[in-house]
């Protein structure tokens, strides 16, 4: 069992915790972080990816921008999620 946060997990948390609903992740325990990344965060990243690649209507691109999460940050989170084995596309 791993007891340390992975660099990709840390990067996702650093970025996504800019959103008010995820601000608690910066102080959460590792188990909660991993569950949230594999669940809610991965779903959001899929929706964000589809908004930006398939022109599917959504609100994550706008919400990310509202809270200072740039397009580069979005791409970084997607890359990190993929390295963690999460299917985004």
Secondary structure, DSSP 8 states (H G I E B T S, - for coil): ---S--HHHHHHHHHHTTSGGGGGGGGS-HHHHHHHIIIIIHHHHHHHHHHHHS----SHHHHHHHTT--HHHHHHHHHHHHHTT----
